[in-house]
Amino acid sequence: MRSAVDNANPAEYGLAEMPRPPRFSPKPARVIEVLAYPAVQLLDVTGPVQVFASANDLVVNAGGAPPYRLKLVTQGDQGVMSSAGVALAAAPLSQRMEALDTLLVAGGQGVEAAAANPALVDWLRQRAAQARRVASVCTGAFLLAAAGLLDGRRAVTHWKDCARLAQRFPAVRVEPDPIFVRDGPVWTSAGVTAGIDLALALVEEDLGRSMALAVARYMVVFLKRPGGQAQFSATLALQAADDKFGALHDWINRHLDDELSLPVLAGQAGMSERSFSRRYAAATGQTPARAIERLRVEAARRLLSESHQPVKRIAQRCGFGSEETMRRSFLRLLAVSPQDYRSRFRF
């Protein structure tokens, strides 16, 4: 599942070199088994696997031994076909006497059939008892729940499946918003890409924050992304209107520190104020003023996490005018102040 790029010198591909992580004393590699099944979600498997593989690469480049040994397992010996139509090479289910650090269960369209497979659920239950920790990605939580591994525990799954998980397994304390949840040795994550967030958290627990941050930077993702899965970025939320207002959104993002009044926006869109307000709300589901506030907050979030600029300067650059105005917008949209956001999420 690893490409040639994974093993190459990043400089050869024009990629920025990451800071060298600290050296580690040689220790036995932690065995991580990823359980897949027919119609598994491809990214639920490859996203977390790439996090662990990147950690291996960074440690090896620093002169250490790979901290992880990765193994994809499935029922039978013919490999497994993902729901994306990409076949994955996988080993048969491991025997119970084999050492195991982490057992990770992927989600996907085939999870219902997998959860209804008594032999697979029984293997999962017994194999989990031998692991130091157990985790699931997205709807993989349904398999953990079917094995009784989530009874009495807090858990999360993809936002659209949280109600179904709670209804089907009432002993599970489902929390619909978190990106991932840890309850003792059991970890569950939200939808699809949240498996990357989960894997980064596991790396941080194992190897420390500096290594997890190095992996996140290499993969160009947040170490700890802001908000929960119920929150979507302003840019993503507005993409549904890109056919009509994509050029306007690009212009707004380049002029966040300018006056962005309704007359200015309507003129930029080539419409009357009344027509613009009506059509924009119909296309995006929000008023122009609310969309601009969200875009300004998103721009400020990036600067707070990626720069050392003073909060006052960021407020000015993003068009808030004052720290207090930006603070009110952050509290309204993110339920956190700019200062607290920076302390939690700055790289």
C-alpha positions as a printed Julia matrix, in Angstrom:
347×3 Matrix{Float64}:
   0.0     0.0     0.0
   3.06    2.32    0.1
   4.24    4.08   -3.01
   7.74    4.86   -4.16
   7.3     8.39   -2.86
   6.97    7.06    0.67
  10.49    5.67    0.54
  12.13    8.44   -1.41
  14.07   11.48   -0.3
  11.42   14.23    0.02
  13.79   16.76   -1.56
  13.75   14.8    -4.82
  10.03   15.52   -5.13
  10.27   19.17   -4.17
   8.83   18.52   -0.73
   9.97   20.44    2.31
  12.23   18.54    4.66
  10.66   17.99    8.07
  12.56   18.75   11.27
  14.5    15.75   12.41
  12.57   13.96   15.16
  14.39   13.0    18.35
  16.29    9.72   18.31
  14.72    6.76   20.05
  16.29    3.86   21.89
  15.75    0.58   20.02
  12.54   -1.12   21.14
  10.53   -3.98   19.7
   8.21   -2.72   16.97
   4.6    -2.3    18.01
   2.45   -4.67   15.96
  -0.61   -2.98   14.5
  -3.26   -5.1    12.83
  -5.85   -3.42   10.63
  -8.99   -5.48   10.08
 -10.57   -5.18    6.63
 -13.47   -6.99    4.95
 -15.25   -6.91    1.56
 -16.45   -3.38    0.62
 -14.25   -1.74    3.25
 -13.73    2.03    2.9
 -10.34    2.46    1.23
  -9.29    5.6     3.11
 -10.32    4.07    6.43
  -7.49    1.61    5.83
  -4.88    3.62    3.97
  -5.22    6.88    5.95
  -4.21    5.47    9.36
  -1.7     3.07    7.77
   0.07    5.99    6.09
   0.32    7.83    9.42
   2.1     4.88   11.01
   4.22    4.3     7.9
   5.29    7.96    7.88
   6.27    7.69   11.54
   8.39    4.67   10.62
  10.07    6.62    7.82
  10.86    9.62   10.02
  12.33    7.5    12.81
  14.42    5.45   10.35
  15.68    8.66    8.7
  16.78    9.82   12.15
  18.78    6.63   12.63
  16.28    4.63   14.67
  14.42    1.37   14.18
  10.85    1.4    12.82
   8.49    1.76   15.8
   5.59   -0.01   14.06
   5.03   -3.26   12.2
   1.88   -2.98   10.1
  -0.32   -5.86    9.08
  -3.58   -5.8     7.14
  -5.73   -8.84    7.94
  -8.98  -10.2     6.6
 -11.09  -13.34    6.72
  -9.85  -15.88    4.19
  -6.67  -15.82    2.15
  -7.67  -14.03   -1.06
  -7.07  -10.43   -0.01
  -9.96   -7.98    0.12
 -11.76   -5.71   -2.35
 -12.53   -2.21   -1.11
 -15.75   -0.36   -1.94
 -13.67    1.87   -4.26
 -12.88   -1.14   -6.43
  -9.24   -1.21   -5.35
  -8.0    -4.61   -4.18
  -5.89   -4.75   -1.03
  -3.36   -7.44   -0.28
  -4.13   -8.79    3.18
  -3.01  -11.67    5.37
  -5.45  -14.16    6.91
  -6.75  -13.4    10.38
  -3.93  -13.72   12.89
  -3.75  -16.59   15.32
  -4.52  -15.67   18.9
  -1.05  -16.46   20.23
   0.63  -13.77   18.1
   1.68  -10.63   19.99
  -0.42   -7.53   19.3
  -0.19   -3.91   20.38
  -3.05   -2.25   18.5
  -6.07   -3.69   16.72
  -7.71   -1.2    14.36
 -11.03   -1.87   12.64
 -11.84    0.02    9.44
 -15.34    1.08    8.4
 -17.13    0.94    5.09
 -20.17   -0.21    3.17
 -19.48   -3.82    4.07
 -19.58   -3.28    7.83
 -23.15   -4.57    8.21
 -22.29   -7.89    6.62
 -19.1    -8.05    8.68
 -20.98   -7.36   11.91
 -23.44  -10.13   11.03
 -20.61  -12.66   10.54
 -20.43  -14.68   13.81
 -16.97  -16.1    13.09
 -15.49  -12.68   12.38
 -17.13  -11.06   15.41
 -15.91  -13.89   17.63
 -12.36  -13.5    16.28
 -12.53   -9.75   16.89
 -13.72  -10.21   20.47
 -10.95  -12.66   21.32
  -8.22  -10.82   19.42
  -9.14   -7.53   21.11
  -8.6    -9.15   24.49
  -4.95   -9.69   23.53
  -4.34   -6.14   22.31
  -3.05   -3.26   24.41
  -5.62   -1.02   22.74
  -8.43   -1.29   20.2
  -9.58    1.36   17.75
 -12.13    1.84   14.99
 -12.41    4.22   12.06
 -15.79    5.6    11.0
 -18.43    2.83   10.9
 -15.9     0.3    12.14
 -17.5     1.18   15.49
 -20.44   -1.04   14.5
 -18.11   -4.05   14.42
 -16.66   -3.15   17.83
 -20.18   -2.74   19.18
 -21.29   -6.08   17.72
 -18.43   -7.71   19.61
 -19.51   -6.03   22.84
 -16.32   -3.98   23.0
 -18.17   -0.66   23.3
 -20.67   -1.64   26.0
 -20.74    1.05   28.66
 -18.15    3.12   26.8
 -18.21    6.48   25.06
 -17.86    6.21   21.3
 -18.29    8.06   18.03
 -18.8     7.13   14.4
 -19.61    9.0    11.18
 -22.05   11.82   11.97
 -24.77   10.38    9.74
 -24.58    7.0    11.53
 -24.42    8.14   15.16
 -28.17    7.89   15.74
 -28.26    4.43   14.16
 -25.36    3.25   16.33
 -27.08    4.52   19.48
 -30.4     2.93   18.52
 -28.92   -0.42   17.59
 -26.53   -0.63   20.56
 -28.16    1.18   23.5
 -25.34    0.13   25.85
 -22.97    2.39   23.88
 -22.75    6.05   24.95
 -22.61    7.65   21.5
 -21.21   11.18   21.21
 -21.99   12.62   17.76
 -19.56   15.57   17.52
 -15.97   14.56   18.48
 -13.39   13.75   15.81
 -12.33   10.83   17.97
 -13.11    9.5    21.44
 -10.87    7.62   23.83
 -12.47    5.6    26.6
  -9.78    3.63   28.38
  -8.0     1.34   25.92
 -10.75    1.73   23.3
 -10.59    4.49   20.7
 -13.25    5.33   18.1
 -13.18    7.98   15.38
 -15.67    9.89   13.27
 -16.08    9.75    9.51
 -13.44    8.71    6.98
 -10.54   11.19    7.29
 -10.99   11.22   11.06
  -9.04    7.95   11.0
  -5.96   10.06   10.23
  -6.67   12.23   13.3
  -7.06    9.09   15.38
  -3.82    7.56   14.12
  -1.93   10.8    14.83
  -3.26   10.71   18.4
  -2.03    7.12   18.75
   1.4     8.14   17.45
   1.46   11.03   19.92
   0.66    8.65   22.77
   3.4     6.25   21.66
   6.19    8.52   20.43
   5.4    11.99   21.73
   4.0    15.23   20.39
   7.07   16.19   18.36
   6.9    13.0    16.31
   3.14   13.28   15.8
   3.6    16.89   14.71
   6.37   15.9    12.28
   4.08   13.28   10.73
   1.19   15.76   10.5
   3.4    18.33    8.8
   4.74   15.76    6.36
   1.2    14.68    5.48
   0.02   18.31    5.37
  -2.8    17.79    7.88
  -3.74   19.2    11.27
  -2.21   17.46   14.27
  -5.41   18.41   16.1
  -7.97   19.83   13.75
 -10.27   22.51   15.21
 -13.86   21.76   16.05
 -15.81   18.56   15.75
 -17.16   16.6    12.81
 -20.44   18.54   12.96
 -18.51   21.65   11.93
 -17.48   22.06    8.3
 -15.0    24.67    7.12
 -16.49   27.83    5.67
 -14.75   27.2     2.37
 -16.16   23.67    2.09
 -19.62   24.83    3.12
 -19.61   27.4     0.33
 -18.32   25.07   -2.39
 -21.86   24.02   -3.29
 -22.29   27.53   -4.69
 -19.02   27.58   -6.63
 -20.74   27.39  -10.02
 -22.43   30.72   -9.35
 -20.24   32.44   -6.79
 -16.86   30.68   -6.9
 -15.12   33.68   -8.45
 -16.69   35.95   -5.85
 -15.48   33.75   -2.99
 -11.95   33.79   -4.4
 -12.13   37.58   -4.58
 -13.46   37.83   -1.01
 -10.62   35.69    0.34
  -8.13   38.07   -1.3
  -9.85   41.14    0.17
 -10.85   40.1     3.68
  -9.32   43.27    5.16
 -11.37   45.52    2.86
 -14.88   46.84    3.35
 -17.15   44.01    2.2
 -20.52   45.65    2.37
 -23.57   44.42    0.51
 -23.23   47.1    -2.21
 -19.57   46.16   -2.74
 -20.36   42.44   -3.02
 -23.34   42.98   -5.3
 -21.24   45.17   -7.56
 -18.48   42.57   -7.68
 -21.08   39.93   -8.6
 -22.63   42.2   -11.24
 -26.09   42.15   -9.64
 -28.43   44.49   -7.88
 -28.29   44.34   -4.09
 -31.73   42.74   -3.83
 -31.06   40.16   -6.52
 -27.63   39.34   -5.08
 -28.96   38.85   -1.54
 -31.73   36.55   -2.74
 -29.59   34.46   -5.08
 -26.68   34.18   -2.68
 -28.87   32.96    0.16
 -30.54   30.44   -2.14
 -27.17   29.1    -3.33
 -25.34   28.96    0.01
 -28.03   28.78    2.67
 -26.64   31.83    4.48
 -26.55   35.58    4.18
 -23.52   37.32    2.63
 -22.66   38.87    6.01
 -22.63   35.49    7.76
 -20.55   33.91    4.99
 -17.96   36.68    5.23
 -17.79   36.28    8.99
 -17.11   32.57    8.57
 -14.45   33.16    5.93
 -12.74   35.72    8.17
 -12.8    33.34   11.13
 -11.31   30.57    8.98
  -8.51   32.84    7.77
  -7.81   33.92   11.35
  -7.72   30.29   12.48
  -4.97   29.54    9.97
  -2.9    32.53   11.05
  -3.34   31.76   14.74
  -2.17   28.18   14.29
   0.59   28.74   11.74
   2.13   32.11   12.65
   3.38   34.12   15.61
   1.62   37.31   14.58
  -0.08   39.22   17.42
  -3.81   38.63   17.76
  -4.45   42.32   17.13
  -2.58   42.17   13.81
  -4.46   39.02   12.76
  -7.78   40.7    13.55
  -6.82   43.61   11.29
  -5.53   41.4     8.45
  -8.71   39.35    8.44
 -11.01   42.34    8.39
 -12.43   42.24   11.92
 -11.13   45.69   12.75
 -10.56   44.94   16.44
  -9.61   42.06   18.71
 -12.97   42.29   20.47
 -14.92   41.88   17.24
 -12.82   38.84   16.32
 -13.24   37.4    19.82
 -17.03   37.65   19.57
 -17.02   35.92   16.18
 -14.79   33.11   17.47
 -17.01   32.57   20.51
 -20.14   32.56   18.35
 -18.84   30.16   15.68
 -16.22   28.06   17.5
 -17.11   28.46   21.2
 -13.49   29.36   21.95
 -11.56   32.64   22.12
  -8.74   33.41   19.65
  -6.17   33.18   22.46
  -7.44   29.79   23.6
  -7.59   28.58   20.02
  -3.94   29.52   19.5
  -2.82   27.83   22.71
  -4.52   24.58   21.67
  -3.8    24.39   17.96
  -0.64   26.3    17.12
   2.08   24.13   15.54
